[in-house]
Every structure is written in structure tokens, then in C-alpha cells.
Amino acid sequence: MTKRRRMSGFGDGSKAASMLHISHASLGQSYPQHCPTLQGAGNGQNALGEPLTIREVSEMLGCSAWTIRQKYIPDGLPHLQSGPAGKLIFFHNQVVRWILRRQTNQHQP
């Protein structure tokens, strides 16, 4: 009985990844929650801060997630949205800067 060779040339497929020099460690992301950084941020730290969920931002501001969506996002709270109906992502340092700007603007005549 002769062994059939696949059209791809990889034989039975059991060693296909090793033939392509692909290691299992290089597949996919090792830290999928990794957030973007700005080049030149001090000491290589993330200039945006840690990513936050809407629930974490609402706890930080002492309000509900509904208030975040209905009031603060339209007022300019910085966020990212993964798609038209996607998850909202906030970054700690951006939220803090937004709060400080609002507080400064409220105290000026």
C-alpha cells in the first residue's frame, strides 16, 4: 500500500507547522489586552494608562454606566469603540486628564 501525498506537499499534515518553521509560541497574541502606547512616553511607560471598562469608569466617577453613556460621552469623555455596537474602552490617564480639565473649566469665571 502506497502513502498518498497531499496536493500541498506536506504529506499527512502532522509536521506541517514544523516544515514552515512556525513555532506554537509565536501564534496569536501573548497579551490580548495590550493597549497602545505613545512613542517617547517617559521611561517607556504607557502614556494612556491602563484600559478600563465602562463599569470601572463609572465606579471611578461615582455614577452609573448609564450616566457615562448618556451624559459624559456626549460631553467629550475620551473613549474608543470597537465597532458601531462594540465594547467601549477607556484609558485611565485620559479619563483623569478629562476630569481635571472639567474641574479647571468650572472654577473659571
C-alpha positions in Angstrom: 0.0 0.0 0.0 1.5 3.3 -1.0 1.2 6.5 1.0 -0.7 9.3 -0.7 0.9 12.7 -0.7 -1.4 15.7 -0.3 -1.5 18.3 -3.0 0.1 20.9 -0.6 3.2 18.7 -0.5 3.0 18.4 3.3 2.2 14.7 3.4 -0.1 13.7 6.3 0.0 17.1 7.9 1.3 16.0 11.2 4.5 18.1 10.8 3.2 20.9 8.6 3.9 23.6 11.2 7.5 22.5 11.7 8.1 22.4 8.0 7.0 26.1 7.8 9.2 27.0 10.8 6.3 28.2 12.8 6.6 27.8 16.5 3.5 27.4 18.6 4.7 30.2 20.9 4.6 32.8 18.0 0.9 32.1 17.2 -1.5 34.7 18.4 -1.0 37.5 21.0 0.6 36.7 24.3 -1.3 39.6 26.0 -4.5 40.4 24.1 -5.5 43.2 26.5 -2.3 45.1 25.5 -3.2 48.8 24.9 -1.5 51.3 22.6 1.4 53.5 23.8 2.7 56.7 22.6 6.3 56.7 21.4 8.5 58.8 23.7 6.4 58.3 26.8 8.6 58.8 29.8 10.6 55.7 30.7 8.7 53.5 28.3 5.5 53.7 30.4 2.1 53.7 28.8 1.0 57.3 28.3 -2.6 56.3 28.1 -2.7 54.3 31.3 -4.5 51.0 31.9 -7.5 50.2 29.8 -10.8 50.5 31.7 -14.3 49.1 31.2 -17.3 51.4 31.4 -18.1 49.8 34.8 -14.7 50.7 36.1 -15.0 54.3 34.8 -18.5 54.6 36.4 -17.0 53.5 39.8 -14.2 55.9 39.4 -16.6 58.8 38.7 -19.2 57.6 41.3 -22.0 57.3 38.8 -23.8 54.6 36.7 -22.7 53.2 33.4 -25.9 54.8 32.0 -24.7 58.2 33.1 -21.4 57.6 31.4 -23.2 56.7 28.1 -25.9 59.3 28.2 -24.1 62.3 29.7 -20.3 62.1 29.9 -19.5 60.5 26.5 -21.6 63.2 24.7 -19.7 65.8 26.9 -16.4 64.6 25.5 -15.2 61.8 27.8 -12.4 60.1 25.7 -13.1 56.5 24.7 -12.7 54.0 21.9 -15.4 51.8 20.5 -14.5 48.6 18.7 -17.4 49.0 16.2 -20.8 50.6 15.8 -22.3 48.4 18.6 -18.9 47.4 20.1 -17.4 47.5 23.5 -16.4 50.9 24.9 -12.8 51.1 26.1 -11.4 53.9 28.2 -7.9 54.7 29.3 -7.1 55.7 32.9 -4.8 58.7 32.2 -7.2 60.1 29.6 -10.1 59.9 32.0 -8.1 61.6 34.7 -7.0 64.4 32.3 -10.6 64.9 31.2 -11.8 65.2 34.8 -9.1 67.7 35.6 -9.9 69.8 32.6 -13.6 69.8 33.5 -12.8 70.8 37.1 -10.5 73.7 36.0 -13.1 75.0 33.5 -15.9 75.0 36.1 -13.8 77.2 38.5 -13.0 79.9 36.0 -15.4 82.9 35.8 
